[in-house]
Amino acid sequence: MSARILLLGGTTEALRLARQLGPETVYSLAGLGRVPDDLACQVRVGGFGGAEGLAAFIADEGIELLLDLTHPYAAQISHNAARAAELAGVPCWALRRSGWQPGADDDWREVDGWDELTCALAPFERPFFTSGREPLAHLHEIPEHQHWTVRCLQAEPAPPRAEIIGARGPFALDEERALFARIRCDVLVSKNSGSASTEPKLQVARELGLPVLLLRRPSLPVVDREFAEIEALWEVLQQRL
Ligand code: NAP
């Protein structure tokens, strides 16, 4: 019989893995993005109610292995996963994707949080935010000399001096080049997700000589096994299935 797995998702890698797994696996999503309806495994949507709620779910459902394949900036759920696995007495394995590394021609600057980011953005006029929904909560604070372009999962109406683009990766290099040309951005804002599917924007920034402001990665808990690549995790996982 196959091991009963709880797979915490929300990333491209998690969906790839979910496609390989059968009905004994529960694939869990927060519910912010698209929920696939063509998987053989069970799909569960919504939070568990903290680490204790997650531990209770693990016990109630007879889960034997917890897989944390959430986004590197989704720190809360990763901390909950590590704690819940401990409470429930099951192993937790995680995909800990490496961050992108700058090349010799890159002008990358790391910032810690929103306040530091807005200070670093002050000299620029046309920032392009690709760091999630956070800028949407600050649209009323756009400085007089700036125009913001914000790309996030869902578009919504934008105030003057802003454009909100709804789009989800992967993003192709040619399309990113065309977008940068159209919006005439002078600085790129990003998380350092390390994902190949969103990396082309960094190539375009490099080609145009644009600075990149990267939000610093949050610290994540140490778990029983950590994998830098989904292929390595899959190889070890197959021995347990
Ligand atoms: P977060 O701050 O770490 O988590 C907030 C809460 O959302 C958690 O405490 C948990 O609620 C619930 N949650 C998160 N992931 C879940 C999952 N896979 N299954 C069930 N509940 C989950 O997470 P976030 O940054 O809001 O991200 C939410 C989801 O989007 C994550 O699954 C992540 O993989 C994905 N995502 C995040 C980013 C990002 O930049 N943060 C980017 C791309 C995708 P309870 O405490 O109630 O259990």
Residues whose N, C-alpha, C, O or C-beta is under 5 A from the ligand:
A	BS01	NAP	L8 G9 G10 T11 S28 L29 A30 G46 G47 F48 G49 G50 L69 T70 H71 Y73 A74 A75 Q76 I77 S78 G132
